[in-house]
Amino acid sequence: MSKLNSTQLLKTWSREVRRPRDLKIAESDKQIAELYEAKESMIGITGGNLFASLGGNTELDYSASPTVTSCSIDIGCLSIDHESFYFASSLLILNLLRPWASTAIVNTQIINGCRYAPKAHPGDGFMEEIDSNLALRQAVLARKKLHTGDHLPHPQLRLKKRRSFTYNFAKRKKLIVDNKSIGRHKAFSVEVFPHAIQVIVGFSN
């Protein structure tokens, strides 16, 4: 994707719309991906990493306004052999012997309450790969900074922003898609689907 296309995506990723009467609701990132797979074009979201990254707050009442903000977000597709797994927030590729030296592909700034990827944007047509080569002591220090996002930049945390990723490891890696483990695999690929589904933060019917 060219810079121009990415810029266009960012210009058009959110818009004001008249409040819909009825929408399917996702309470987690996994449910967002499931509703995308079910071919829903617009949904409400009330929980998960994407909800938090978009400024969602469970203590706020979003029901009063006649108009709402709809955000077009990217969806990741993990392909293993002939099987596909969709995700809205993250794919973790875990090194079982050295879990602190693993890889993540992220679509959201916040992962499980931590500002894991401070510059990630869920509507720019890309996802960020964060590849860790940290030693254990460095990992402990970096973990203390995860809540604020101050663990980045770091010379042993390599960042790449792409639309597709391909992996072929010598040993199997444990894969976790939106907090769900899908087993251990050596070879797999990831593709980003730009503006795959529209979400409304905090929407309730």
N, C-alpha and C positions, 0 to 999 in steps of 0.2 A: 504494500500500500504506500502510495506517495505521500509526501508531506501535505500536499494540497488536499488529498482525500481525507487524511486524518484531521486536518483543520476543518473541513466541511462537516465531518462527523461531530466534532466538538461544538460547532456552531448550531447544529440541529439536534443535539442529544436531549434537550429538555424543552418543553413548551407548556403553556397554559391551555387547559381544556375544560369544557363544561363537565361538572361532576357526573360521572356515569351512575346509572341507577343500580346496576348489579354487576359485580365482578367476582371471579374466583380469587381467593385469598391465600397467599403463601406465608406461613409462619416461620419458614427457615429457608436457607439457601438451597437445600436439597429439593424442597417443594417448588421453588422458582424453576429449577431445571426440569422437574417433572411436569409442570404446567406448560413450559416451553415445548417439551416433547409431545404433550397432548395438543399442541398447535393453538394454544391460547395466544392472542396477540397483545392483550393488555390485562394486567392483573394488579391487585393490591398486595402490598407486603407489610407485615407487622412484626417481623423478627429476623434474626440472622445477621451475618457479617455485612451483607449489602445494605440492609436496613440501617445498621449502625453507621456505615461509611457514608450514607447519603443524609446523615443527620437525624435519623429517626429517633424518637423518644417515646417510650411506652407510657410516660406520664402525661403526654400532651393529648388534647382532644382535637382531632383533625376533621371532625364531622360538620363544623359550622359553615365552612366556606362553600359558596355555589360553584366555584372553580377550583381546580387542583392542578398540581404540576405533574406532568407525565414525563418520565425519564426513559429514553431508549438505551438499553444496556446490552453489552456484549455477553455472549455465552461461549464457554469453552467446550470442545468436543474431544474427549480422549478416545483414541481408537486402539484396540488390542485385537490382533487378528481380524476377525470380521464382526467384532462387537464394539458398540459405541456407548460411552458414558458421558453425560452432559453435566456441566457444573457452572454455577453462577459466581462462586467466590474463589475457590482454590483447589489446586491439586498438589498434594505433598508426595514427594518421591524420597522415601526414607532409606537411609543407609543403616541397616540393622546393627552392624557392629559399632558404628560411630554415628548415632542419630543426630548429634550436634553438627555433623558435616554432611548435610543432606541438601536437597533441592526443592524449591517450591515454585509453582506457576500461579500467580495471583492476579485477580481481577479487581480486588477491593483493598482499600488502604488498611482496614481493620480486619484482623483475623482473631477470633476468640478473645476479644477485648483488648488486644494489643495492636498498636499502630505498626504493623509488620512491614507494610510497603507504603511509605509516606507519599510517594509520587504516583501511585497507581490510580488510574481513572477507569471506571467501568463502562465508559461510553466513547473511548477514543479509537476503538478498532484494534487495540493491541492488548496483550497481557505481559506482565513482567515475570521474568525468570530470575529468581534469587538463588544463586549457587554458593553454598557455604564450604569453605576450606579451612574453617576455624579449628584451632587446637582447643582442647577441653577447657583450659583456663580462659582463653579468649571468649569461648562460647558462654561461659558463666557470666563474664563481665558484660557481654552484649545482651544477654537475656535480661539483665537488670534495667536496660535502656529501652526494651521493647514497647513499654506502655506509652512512651513519648515519641518513639520513632527515631531517637538519637543514636541507635545502633548503626545507622547509615549516615554518611558513607563510611566504608571500612575496606581496607585493601584485600581482606580475605573473604569479603562478601561481594561476589561479582553479579552485576545486574545486566540483563539484556531485555530489550523491549521488542517483541516480535508478534507476528500473526500466526506463525506455525513453529512447532518444535518437533524434533525427531530424536529418539533415544534408542540405543542398542548397547546395553550394559553386559559386562562379562558375568556378573552375578545378579540374581533376582533382587528387585527392590520392592519394598512394601508401598503400595499406592493407596492414598486416602483422598477420596473425592468428596468435597464439601462435608468433611467430618465422618464419612463412611468408608471403611476399609473395603477394598475390592480384591485383596489378595496380593500375591507377589509375582512380578513379571520382569522380564529382561528387555523386550523390544516393544515399543509403543510410540505413538505420535499424538500430537495435540494440534488442533486447528481452532482459530478464533472466528466466531461468527459475529460480525459487527452488527450492532443495533438489532439484535435478534428478537427482543421482546420489550414491551413498554411496561414500566412499573410505576405505581402511585404509592408513595410512602405513607403508611399509616391509614390507608383506606379501609373503611369498614362499611358493610352493607346496612 
